Amino acid sequence: MTIEFAVGDRFVEAAEEWGDSRLMDEDDAIETKAEQALLEIEHLTSGATDVSFEVEGRTVRHEASDELAALLSEQADETDLSESELLRLHVDLFSGAFRDDDAVRPPNAPPE
């Protein structure tokens, strides 16, 4: 099942911020962040370690696994939202994931 959605401003801002620290242009940053988010979502739902997708501007097309498609269908029935809107919301949740400052150990952490 191919699911198409447009990423939101929150996602684009997070991708730009993430990409700026890596000297990436906006398109590459959006593509990389989309891949990271889709991979995390697919891994959580199906155990996948690879995703099939393409990005054109702010539009993402993802070839969802059977497990993700079933989950989104179930959620669509429960919420009256479309599968594409639900996937967009899930991807948006991961917009701030994989940031460098997430790896910083808190000062009260035990020694490694």
N, C-alpha and C positions, 0 to 999 in steps of 0.2 A: 504494500500500500504506500503510495507516494503522498506525502503530506506537505503542503506548501503554506508558508506563513511569512509575514513581514515582521522583522524584529522591531522592538519598540525603542524609544529614545533612551530609556534606562540602559538597555543592552548596548546600544551604540556608544553611549558615554563611557560605560565600563570598558568596552573594547578599545576605544580611543585612548583612555587612560592607561590601560594595560599595554597597548601597542606603543605609546609614546615612550614608555620606559625601556622599550626594546628597539626603538628607532624603526618601527614598522609603519607603513602607510595604513590609512584607515581601512581600505578594502582587505588587506592581508590580516589585519587585527580582527576584523569582523569575522572573516572566514575561520581563523584559528579559534576564536572564542566560541563560535557556533559549533565547531568540531568538538571542542572540549565539553560543552554543555550537552550536545547530543550523545557523545560517548558516555558521559556520566549517566544520563537518563536511560540509555539503552543497556548499560551495564547493570544498573539497578533493577531493570525490568526483565531482561533476558540473559544477562551474563555476557553480553557481546563485548568484544575487545576491539571491534572495528565498526565504522559506520559509513554508509553510503549517502552522500549529500552533495549539493552544489549551492553556491551562493552567487546571486546576481544583484548587486547593489545591496538593498536591505531585505531582499526576498531569499528565503531559504527553502530548498526542496529536499526533503529527507525521505529515503526509502526505509520506512519503519519496519522493524521486525514484527513477526506475527504476535509476539507477546505484548509489544508496545501498542500495536494497533488494537488488540483486544482491550487493553487497559484504557486507552483513550476512548474507545467505543463505549465501554462501561461508564466512564466518567461523563461522556457526552449525554448518555441516557439519564444520568443522575442530575446533571446541572443545566441541561438545555443549551450548552455551549457546543460549538463544533469541535471536531477533533483537531483541526488546525489551530483554533483559538486556544485550546487546552495545551497543545504542544508549545505554542508561543509563550504561554504563561509559565510552563515548566522551564523552558529555555531561559526566560527572563529571570527566574529564580536563581539560576546559575551564573548570572551576568557578573557577579562579583567574586566568583570562585577562582581559585588558582592565582591569587594575588601574592606577590612577593612578601608583603608584610604579614601574610598568614603564617609564613614559615619562621617568623621571629619568635624565639622562646621568651615567655614571660619572665620577668626578673625573679619571681619566686619559684621557678621550676627547679626540680632536683637536677644535680649535675648529670651529664650524659655518661 
